[in-house]
Amino acid sequence: MLCALVFLIVASGLWPFLGEWAIAVGATAAAMFFLGLKFWPDKTPGGDA
C-alpha cells in the first residue's frame, strides 16, 4: 500500500512530462496491484481454503 502511495505521488509529479501515457500505465499498475491484494489471500496456505 505504501509503495503504491509513493508511486502515485511520483507519477502525479511526473505526468506533465510524460503525458497521458504515464497516467494510463499508472492506472493499469494500480488496478493490477489492488486486484492482486484482493485475490491473493485466497491462494495463500493456512487460510479458509
C-alpha positions in Angstrom: 0.0 0.0 0.0 2.8 2.4 0.9 4.7 1.6 -2.3 1.5 2.3 -4.3 1.1 5.6 -2.5 4.7 6.7 -3.2 4.3 5.5 -6.8 1.1 7.6 -7.2 2.8 10.6 -5.7 5.8 10.3 -8.0 3.5 9.6 -11.0 1.4 12.7 -10.3 4.6 14.8 -10.2 5.9 13.4 -13.5 2.7 13.4 -15.5 3.2 16.8 -17.1 6.4 15.5 -18.6 5.2 12.0 -19.7 1.6 12.9 -20.5 -1.4 10.6 -20.7 0.8 7.6 -21.3 2.1 7.8 -17.7 -1.5 8.1 -16.4 -2.6 5.1 -18.4 0.4 3.0 -17.1 -0.1 4.2 -13.6 -3.8 3.4 -13.6 -3.2 -0.1 -15.0 -0.4 -0.8 -12.5 -2.7 0.4 -9.6 -5.6 -1.7 -10.8 -3.3 -4.8 -11.1 -1.9 -4.0 -7.6 -5.3 -3.7 -5.9 -6.7 -6.8 -7.7 -3.6 -8.7 -6.5 -4.4 -7.6 -2.9 -8.0 -8.7 -3.3 -7.4 -12.1 -4.8 -4.0 -13.1 -3.4 -5.2 -14.0 0.1 -7.4 -16.7 -1.4 -4.3 -18.5 -2.7 -2.2 -18.4 0.5 -1.9 -21.6 2.6 -3.4 -21.7 6.1 -6.5 -19.7 5.0 -10.1 -20.7 5.0 -9.4 -22.8 1.9 
